[in-house]
Amino acid sequence: MNGDYSPQNNIPAPPADSISTPTQPRSVLVRFQGVKPNVTFTLIGLTVLIFVLQSASDYLLGYDIPAGLGVKDNAGILAGELWRLFTPMLLHGSVLHILFNMYALYSLGPSLEAHYGHRRFLALYVLAGFAGNVVSFIFSPQPSLGSSTAIFGLLGAYGVFAYQNRRIFGKQARSTLTNVIVIALINLVIGMAPMIDNWGHVGGLAGGTLFAWLAGPILQPEGVFPDLRLVNQRTRAGVLRAGVVTGGLFGLLALLTILYRLMFPG
């Protein structure tokens, strides 16, 4: 799966009783006007910049200061450093680590951002990364870092988008959904290897999928043949509610875990 939807997609024609002439096709091409992937490229640029600072700090001072301040560290979170549930998605441990994740973001991000829009795509990325770090905080005692929590959320959102708009994309939706499931399963199996925070992957996948299910674009063709366009049926209020539900759910899980561990240390 290359992560890109074509801007032209086959959609079913209007019902038979609404067709004015017998020569009209059963399907037509509808052009979807997306947006430029500004958020995707900004996230890539920011993440690369922070990795440069990590590398420079480690080389000059012998200590990775950004990672020390931002890695997911359970003791730090319990001490009130709650930003550690967000900052790990901007940090990486090696050149190979950041190359792999940024390639995945470059593959998935532009097409999702084209349909989601800038703000909703950014919300998806941040909430998925947050959810992944929360689940890692709950189930994994080891420090962790990396944007794969958010990347798995994008993967889940990609699958949800294909499924919820399967009437629009037809066979392409089925193949995309199959690819998403296979890729997710393969990466989760690979994530069972030592030194990989698979709980972060699971949490990111869950958070991204939940937000996408509640807030992802649901496209409907509108207009009269042949002048058809795809219109998103989600409202801004619905997207806001989805963000509150997703962020609130994982925020509550983090809060309950913190309270429990403070009350019952060890």
Rosetta blueprint (number, residue, H / E / L):
1 M L
2 N L
3 G L
4 D L
5 Y L
6 S L
7 P L
8 Q E
9 N E
10 N E
11 I E
12 P E
13 A L
14 P L
15 P L
16 A H
17 D H
18 S H
19 I L
20 S L
21 T L
22 P L
23 T L
24 Q L
25 P L
26 R L
27 S E
28 V E
29 L E
30 V E
31 R E
32 F L
33 Q L
34 G L
35 V L
36 K L
37 P L
38 N H
39 V H
40 T H
41 F H
42 T H
43 L H
44 I H
45 G H
46 L H
47 T H
48 V H
49 L H
50 I H
51 F H
52 V H
53 L H
54 Q H
55 S H
56 A H
57 S H
58 D H
59 Y H
60 L H
61 L H
62 G L
63 Y L
64 D L
65 I H
66 P H
67 A H
68 G H
69 L H
70 G H
71 V L
72 K E
73 D L
74 N H
75 A H
76 G H
77 I H
78 L H
79 A L
80 G L
81 E L
82 L H
83 W H
84 R H
85 L H
86 F L
87 T H
88 P H
89 M H
90 L H
91 L L
92 H L
93 G L
94 S L
95 V H
96 L H
97 H H
98 I H
99 L H
100 F H
101 N H
102 M H
103 Y H
104 A H
105 L H
106 Y H
107 S H
108 L H
109 G H
110 P H
111 S H
112 L H
113 E H
114 A H
115 H H
116 Y H
117 G L
118 H H
119 R H
120 R H
121 F H
122 L H
123 A H
124 L H
125 Y H
126 V H
127 L H
128 A H
129 G H
130 F H
131 A H
132 G H
133 N H
134 V H
135 V H
136 S H
137 F H
138 I H
139 F H
140 S L
141 P L
142 Q L
143 P L
144 S E
145 L L
146 G L
147 S L
148 S H
149 T H
150 A H
151 I H
152 F H
153 G H
154 L H
155 L H
156 G H
157 A H
158 Y H
159 G H
160 V H
161 F H
162 A H
163 Y H
164 Q H
165 N L
166 R H
167 R H
168 I H
169 F H
170 G L
171 K H
172 Q H
173 A H
174 R H
175 S H
176 T H
177 L H
178 T H
179 N H
180 V H
181 I H
182 V H
183 I H
184 A H
185 L H
186 I H
187 N H
188 L H
189 V H
190 I H
191 G L
192 M L
193 A L
194 P L
195 M L
196 I L
197 D L
198 N H
199 W H
200 G H
201 H H
202 V H
203 G H
204 G H
205 L H
206 A H
207 G H
208 G H
209 T H
210 L H
211 F H
212 A H
213 W H
214 L H
215 A H
216 G L
217 P L
218 I L
219 L E
220 Q E
221 P E
222 E E
223 G E
224 V E
225 F L
226 P L
227 D E
228 L E
229 R E
230 L E
231 V E
232 N E
233 Q L
234 R L
235 T L
236 R H
237 A H
238 G H
239 V H
240 L H
241 R H
242 A H
243 G H
244 V H
245 V H
246 T H
247 G H
248 G H
249 L H
250 F H
251 G H
252 L H
253 L H
254 A H
255 L H
256 L H
257 T H
258 I H
259 L H
260 Y H
261 R H
262 L H
263 M H
264 F L
265 P L
266 G L
